Amino acid sequence: MRPQQVLVLGLILLVPVLAFLFLKSFGTNRYALPTFLPDRVDSTQVAGKWQRDTVYHQIGGFRLASQSGREVTGEEMQRKGLYVANFFFTTCPGACPRVTSQLVRVQEKFRQEPRVALASITVDPAHDSVAVLARYAEEYGAIAGKWFFLTGDKTVATRLATEEFRLAPSIDPGSLHSQQVFLVDRAGHVRGRYDGTSERDVNRLITEIEVLLYTYDHQ
């Protein structure tokens, strides 16, 4: 056998070995989602040593009416596993329809996954009654029990937007709607924030939902 042939054969045999070593070294690494909205830093004692640990905000409870007329609570949304939340109003002519259209993609991607839900909360409950939301939900093909369009007392929506999800009151004069979309885990922590008008950002949301579901299955 010629030296060149020996060299080629050696390289062919070496490739799978190198691939195995690479996967063995790096295959166990996982992509970890960040947690948003830090509340405070606490000191905890671990193995006799004090360590500083960040405590993150948990989305507080709420009770709102869905497009079907049934009341939905924050606890119910968390029990599902995770949910995607946004703030909108049905007469919004700009970003809201674009965000809702992107969220259709999220719904369809996880149509068969019961642990994924969506909550679109109106910031104009005076106009957005249950009947109005029912028509809006139907227009976008919302699946009953999966995508909830929620309405209720104005103060509840305002508290959720500004105190729980910490949207700035100055986002839009006279309104708290936003093109931001949030990913909330089963502990009530915000694990992702996205521009709901951006296809690229919503693609990232879909990927990070899959990552979060993976962590639930592989603790």
C-alpha positions in Angstrom: 0.0 0.0 0.0 1.4 3.4 -0.9 2.2 6.0 1.8 -0.5 8.3 0.5 -3.1 5.6 0.7 -2.0 4.8 4.3 -2.4 8.4 5.2 -5.9 8.7 3.7 -7.0 5.5 5.4 -5.6 6.8 8.7 -7.5 10.1 8.4 -10.8 8.2 7.5 -10.4 6.1 10.7 -9.5 9.1 12.8 -12.6 11.2 11.9 -15.1 9.1 13.9 -12.7 8.9 16.8 -12.4 12.7 17.0 -16.2 13.0 16.6 -16.7 10.6 19.5 -14.3 12.5 21.7 -15.9 15.9 20.8 -19.4 14.6 21.7 -18.2 13.0 24.9 -16.5 16.2 26.0 -19.2 18.7 25.0 -22.4 16.7 24.5 -23.5 17.0 28.1 -23.6 20.8 28.0 -27.1 22.3 28.1 -28.5 25.7 27.2 -29.9 27.2 30.3 -32.6 29.9 30.1 -32.0 33.1 32.1 -34.4 34.3 34.8 -35.6 37.9 34.6 -37.0 40.5 37.0 -34.7 40.2 40.1 -36.3 41.3 43.4 -33.5 41.2 45.8 -30.2 39.5 46.9 -30.3 37.2 49.9 -27.5 35.7 51.9 -27.7 31.9 52.4 -25.4 29.6 54.3 -24.1 26.6 52.2 -21.7 24.1 53.8 -20.9 26.6 56.5 -20.2 29.5 54.1 -22.4 32.5 53.3 -23.3 33.0 49.7 -25.2 35.7 48.0 -28.2 34.5 46.0 -30.5 36.5 43.7 -34.2 36.1 44.4 -36.3 36.6 41.3 -39.8 38.0 41.1 -42.7 35.6 40.8 -45.8 36.8 38.8 -48.6 37.3 41.3 -52.0 35.8 41.2 -54.9 37.1 39.1 -58.4 36.3 38.2 -59.8 37.3 34.8 -62.6 36.3 32.5 -61.6 34.5 29.3 -63.3 34.7 25.9 -65.6 31.8 26.9 -66.8 33.7 30.0 -65.0 31.3 32.3 -62.7 32.8 34.9 -59.0 32.0 34.6 -56.5 32.4 37.4 -52.7 32.9 37.4 -52.4 29.6 39.4 -54.2 27.7 36.7 -51.9 29.1 34.0 -48.8 28.0 36.0 -50.2 24.6 36.6 -50.2 23.9 32.9 -46.4 24.0 32.9 -45.6 27.3 31.2 -47.4 30.1 29.5 -46.7 32.9 27.0 -48.2 36.3 28.1 -48.8 39.6 26.3 -50.8 42.8 26.7 -52.9 44.2 23.9 -56.3 45.7 23.0 -58.6 44.7 20.1 -58.8 48.1 18.5 -55.1 48.6 18.4 -54.2 49.4 14.8 -50.5 48.9 15.0 -48.3 46.3 16.8 -51.1 44.3 18.4 -52.3 42.5 15.3 -48.7 41.7 14.3 -48.0 40.3 17.8 -51.2 38.2 17.7 -50.4 36.9 14.3 -47.0 35.8 15.5 -48.5 34.1 18.5 -50.7 32.0 16.2 -47.4 30.4 15.1 -46.6 29.6 18.7 -50.0 28.0 19.2 -49.7 25.9 16.1 -46.2 24.7 17.0 -47.4 23.5 20.4 -51.0 22.6 19.5 -50.5 19.0 20.8 -48.5 20.0 23.9 -50.9 20.5 26.9 -48.1 22.1 29.0 -48.0 25.2 26.8 -50.7 27.9 27.1 -51.0 31.5 26.0 -52.6 34.4 27.8 -53.4 37.7 26.0 -54.5 40.3 28.5 -56.5 43.3 27.3 -55.6 46.7 28.7 -58.9 48.1 27.5 -61.5 46.1 29.3 -64.1 48.9 29.0 -64.3 48.0 25.3 -62.9 44.5 25.2 -65.8 42.6 26.8 -66.0 38.8 26.8 -68.1 38.9 23.6 -65.6 41.2 21.8 -62.7 38.9 22.9 -64.7 35.8 21.7 -64.9 37.3 18.2 -61.3 38.3 18.2 -60.2 34.9 19.4 -62.2 33.3 16.7 -60.7 35.6 14.0 -57.2 34.3 15.0 -58.2 30.7 15.4 -57.5 30.5 19.1 -57.9 27.0 20.5 -60.2 26.8 23.5 -58.4 25.9 26.7 -55.0 26.7 25.2 -55.1 30.4 24.2 -56.9 32.6 26.6 -57.9 36.2 25.8 -58.5 37.8 29.2 -60.5 40.7 30.4 -61.6 42.1 33.8 -61.1 45.1 36.0 -58.9 47.8 34.6 -56.9 48.0 37.9 -56.1 44.2 37.6 -54.7 44.6 34.1 -52.7 47.7 35.1 -51.3 45.9 38.1 -50.3 42.9 36.1 -48.6 45.1 33.4 -46.8 47.5 35.6 -46.2 45.7 38.9 -46.0 42.0 37.9 -44.5 42.1 34.4 -43.0 45.6 35.0 -43.9 47.2 31.8 -43.2 51.0 31.8 -46.4 53.1 32.1 -45.0 55.3 29.3 -44.9 52.6 26.7 -47.8 54.2 24.8 -49.6 57.4 25.8 -53.0 56.4 27.3 -52.3 52.7 27.0 -50.2 49.9 28.6 -50.2 47.6 25.6 -46.8 46.5 24.4 -45.2 44.4 21.7 -43.3 42.6 24.3 -44.1 38.9 24.9 -43.1 37.0 28.0 -42.4 33.4 28.8 -43.5 32.4 32.3 -42.5 29.1 33.9 -44.4 26.9 36.3 -42.9 28.7 39.3 -44.2 32.0 38.0 -40.7 33.3 37.0 -40.2 35.2 33.7 -37.8 33.2 31.7 -37.8 35.1 28.4 -38.8 38.5 26.9 -39.3 38.9 23.2 -40.3 41.4 20.5 -43.6 39.9 19.5 -43.6 41.7 16.1 -40.3 40.0 15.2 -40.4 36.7 13.4 -36.8 36.1 14.5 -37.6 36.8 18.2 -40.7 34.6 18.1 -38.5 31.8 16.6 -36.3 32.2 19.6 -39.4 32.0 21.9 -40.4 28.7 20.3 -36.9 27.3 20.8 -36.8 28.4 24.4 -40.2 26.9 25.1 -38.7 23.6 23.9 -35.7 24.1 26.1 -37.9 24.7 29.1 -40.0 21.7 28.4 -36.8 19.6 28.1 -35.7 20.8 31.5 -39.0 19.7 32.9 -38.5 16.2 31.4 -34.8 16.0 32.4 -34.4 17.5 35.8 
